[in-house]
Amino acid sequence: MAQSQTKLINRRAMLLSSAAVISVAGLRLTDSAATPVLAPSPINAPLRPSPGAVVSLEAAERMTALPCFEGKSLPLWTFDATSVCPIIRIKRGQELAVAIKNGLPRADEHITLHWHGLRIPNTQDGVAYMTQAPIMPGETGRYAFTPPETGTFFFHTHCNSVDHFGRGLVGALIVEGDEAQASDADLVLMMKDWRLDAGKAFLPFTTDEGAAKAGSAGTVRAINGVTNPVYAVPASGNIRVRLLNVDPVRISEIGVEGTDAAIIAVDGNGCAPIELGTWRLGPAGRLDILMRAPKSGQVAELVDYFSAEPVVLAQLVGDGPEVRDDAFRPTPLLTMPFKVADRRAAEHLDFTFSATATGSAIAAAAVGGEALLIGKLCLSKRTFWAINKQPWSSVDHSDLGPPLASLKLGRSYIFELKNVTPNAHPIHIHGHTFEIIKSNLRDLPSVRADTILLLPKERIEVALVADNPGRWMFHCHILEHQETGMMGYVTVT
Ligand SMILES: [Cu+2]
């Protein structure tokens, strides 16, 4: 079966010739794993460190011509010379050791690596000043940890993230070992838009209007650096699609056309399979979907229904002999050893996500269509958002201030997350995962998540066990909101 896993065809090639199938270079097949791993595209073949090996990364500027740039090369900031948005794959129980050199071209541009969604020790969480000293230009930082759970995670820097994400500085981390029944292919799809002008040069990554409202959206949509890629998958096979929203702004309504599909994990956390109607996926959210591949030559589509006109994100074409003829019955992923919150004994804490007077003024001015200049509004500080009326006062974490809450180690909590703004906010907690309890606006399944998408005026109750000691960031993952105040931290002692 492995030889049928190696193809990616782009849409134009398929339209020109239905027989056109372009092999992808750079494929790294799994070693002894039962599930062949698709190389999503040449830009991000997976790195698969053997036990004991150190993954060496270097954050640096590299001129890169992604397919979605239509022939232009842009000065991306990437972690690896051979792949944009690298994917690291390890097995459950395996330690991940990473050496990251800061080779960024700006004199004072420091970095850290945050491992999003992983419940690892606080010292490895990668937040400058909060959990470690920043890695300065020319320096190399080191991380080593053994993820306690399997799942679909990602890693990124945690300061000046708007710029860093805008230039492509993000990667995926897959912890394997949760399939009770092996899938026939495993596809990692990283959804990230690019903010480009008509000449395919970078637009500013942030704008005051974007920061004070819904974020400065990308102009070129892409999955793994390709607009509407087409993947060849084993015909009639069970395909695991790991969809990561690594865009700092985009909210999607994800669905699948042309085949059966089920959600098997949310933010990397396995759940009882949920038939996929549509799923609202905000920035930093991940969705593992198991779908039945179409028959040979037929097409299934991954679709975003969020806007009035649905957008096809990617297409999967059945390829080769049919590998299954049974009915599609998704098997739940293996259960991971999470502690379950004691909701009856839990302490209730309220967190209100609001706009500051400054942010409201900017948003109001934007409605009038005037040029948005902070100076014009006599506003000196870029503080547009707050949590419990407390805006994060610095973009680089160096000015810590008091925590939003002090949690007792081992205790259960129910957080009520209240969005009192007209914008959506994906709220992320470090080092823990939430159990979703309920929303005041919609039915939500009882799943675990580390990033909770709060819709405008929505209130969501979540539970957690404060079982990981340390100081943990708690913030919106629309990065322009994070950097203009919607960030804080909780302590667990
Ligand atoms: Cu936000």
Boltz pocket constraint, residues with backbone or C-beta under 6 A from the ligand:
constraints:
  - pocket:
      binder: B
      contacts: [[A, 424], [A, 425], [A, 426], [A, 476], [A, 477], [A, 478], [A, 481], [A, 482], [A, 486]]
      max_distance: 6.0
